[in-house]
Amino acid sequence: MEVRVVASLTAKPEFIDDVSAAVHEIIEPSRLEMGCLQYDLHRESETTASFVFFERWTSTEALEKHNASEHFARFAKQLEGKLDILDIKKLKLIA
């Protein structure tokens, strides 16, 4: 069953540029993964500190492989201590 993820990240003011670079770096390797249907990055209109990923994966297993990948581990390490907010929602389509 397809899995969708909405991940919202808000950078601490002094780390906006670092977080922006990190979120842009994760896009292409994630899109190349088996099971990735969509991996889009958005920036909230009212602030440069807030980023939102919309992701679609073919299965929970595909998402778990993504979360265990080397590029995702590097991404998580790059964000350590640089976020005010991290909110990840795993969703399934019901209608």
C-alpha positions in Angstrom: 0.0 0.0 0.0 1.3 3.4 -0.9 2.7 5.6 1.9 2.7 9.3 2.0 4.8 11.6 4.2 4.6 15.2 5.0 7.7 16.4 6.8 7.8 20.0 8.1 11.1 21.5 9.2 11.7 24.9 10.7 15.3 26.0 10.9 16.7 28.0 13.8 17.3 31.6 12.5 21.1 31.2 12.5 21.0 28.0 10.5 18.6 28.8 7.7 21.3 28.7 5.0 22.7 25.4 6.4 19.3 23.7 6.5 18.4 25.1 3.1 21.5 23.5 1.6 20.8 20.2 3.4 17.2 19.9 2.2 18.2 20.6 -1.4 21.0 17.9 -1.2 18.6 15.1 -0.2 16.2 15.5 -3.1 17.9 13.9 -6.0 19.3 10.8 -4.3 15.9 10.2 -2.7 14.1 10.5 -6.0 16.4 7.9 -7.5 15.5 5.3 -4.9 13.4 2.2 -5.8 9.9 2.8 -4.5 10.0 6.6 -4.5 7.0 8.0 -6.4 7.3 11.6 -5.3 9.8 13.6 -3.3 9.0 17.3 -3.5 10.4 20.2 -1.4 8.4 23.3 -0.7 9.2 26.5 1.3 6.5 28.1 3.4 5.4 31.4 1.7 5.6 33.6 4.7 9.1 32.5 6.0 12.4 31.4 4.7 13.0 29.2 7.7 10.2 26.7 7.1 10.5 23.8 4.6 8.0 21.1 3.8 8.6 17.8 2.0 5.7 15.9 0.3 6.7 12.3 -0.3 5.0 9.3 -1.8 6.5 5.8 -1.5 5.2 2.5 -3.0 5.3 0.8 0.4 6.3 1.0 4.1 9.3 -1.1 3.2 10.4 1.4 0.5 10.1 4.2 3.1 12.1 2.2 5.7 14.9 1.6 3.1 14.9 5.4 2.5 15.2 6.1 6.2 18.1 3.6 6.5 20.0 4.9 3.4 23.4 6.5 3.7 22.2 9.8 2.2 19.3 10.1 4.6 21.7 9.4 7.6 24.0 12.1 6.3 21.0 14.5 6.0 19.9 13.8 9.5 23.4 14.4 10.8 23.5 17.8 8.9 20.3 18.9 10.6 21.4 18.0 14.2 20.9 21.0 16.5 19.8 23.3 13.6 16.0 22.9 13.8 13.4 24.6 16.0 10.6 22.3 14.7 10.6 18.8 13.0 7.1 17.4 12.4 6.8 14.2 10.4 3.5 12.7 9.5 3.1 9.3 7.8 -0.2 9.2 6.0 -2.3 6.7 4.0 -4.9 7.8 1.5 -8.4 6.9 2.6 -10.6 8.8 0.1 
